[in-house]
Amino acid sequence: MLVAYTIADEFAEARTETYDVGLGGLAMLAETELPMGQALRLELELRGDPRPPLRLTGEVRWCRYDGGLAKYRTGVEFTDRTPEQESQLLGYIEMMYQLRDLGVL
């Protein structure tokens, strides 16, 4: 799943990929270290999905440098989700499992 994130309006969005996602949050690869507790605005998008990106907010829970990838593995907890956002997120997660089972992912 693709993710775009930013810390505020005055900062450009960074784009990356998630490598784990659930109802409570996600793990993503970041180019820069993000401090624990940093609030983020997120947009999640499943490749090839015609629906608009899912907009969420989150907070960094952990960030560790991965020397093999030269990126920061970053854990983000979702915050202030609405029932509609949670339903959309669940749909994305179910679609990812279906694509994985078909061998697409």
N, C-alpha and C positions, 0 to 999 in steps of 0.2 A: 504494500500500500504506500502511496506517495503521501508525503506530509510537507506542508509549508508552515513555517512558524516565525513569529516575531515577538519581540518583547514590548513594543509600543508602536504607535502610528508613525513616529519620526524615524523608525528604523526599517530598512528594507527587509523583505521576507527572505528567509533562507529556505531552500528546498532540499529535501533528502528523502530517504526511504525508512520505513519502519521495519523492524525485523521481529517484532512481537507486538500484538495488540489484543486487548481484552476490554471488558466493560469498565474496568477501573482505571485503565491507562494504557500507555504504550512504551515501547523501547525503540529508540531511533539512533541513527548515526549522525553526529554533528561535526562540523568542521572546527568549531571552537568550543572551549570548555564553558559550560553554563553553570552558574552557581546554584547550590542547593537552595530551594525556596523561591527561585526565580519564576515569576508568573509569565505565562506564554499564551498567546492566541494561536490556535491551530486550525488548519484546514486539511482534512483527510480526503483522499481521492483514491478510488480503486480504478486501476488502469482499465480502460474500455467501458467503464460504467457510465451510462448516459446521465445519471443523476448529478445534480450540482454537488460540489465539494461539501462535506459536513464540517461546519464551523463549531469549534469547541474551545474551551479555556482549560488550562492545565497549570501544574506547578512542578518544577524539577525536583525529583526526590533523590536522585543520585546521578553522578557523572564520572566515568572512568576512561582513561586513555587506553586505546587498543593500539599498541605499536605495530602489530601486523597489518592493520588497516590504515594506520596513521589518521585515525578519527576518534572521536569521543563517543563511547556508548553511553546513552543518556536515557534515564527512566523518568517518565512524566506521568503524574497522577492527574486524571481529569477532575475538574472542579465545576461546580454549579451546572451540572447537566440537567436538561429538561427531560421529561418523559419522551417527548418527540425525538430529541437527540439520541437518547438511549436506544430507542426503537430503531433509528437509522443505523446506529453503530452496530447493533445486534445483526441487522441485515447485512452490513459489510462483512462482519466476522463470519456469518454463515456462508456468504458468497465465497470468501477466501477458502473456507474448508472444502466447499464443493469444487472449486478450481483446483485445489491441491489434490483432491481425490481423483480428479480427471487427468492429473499429470500436467496441468497447465502451469502450476506454480511449483 
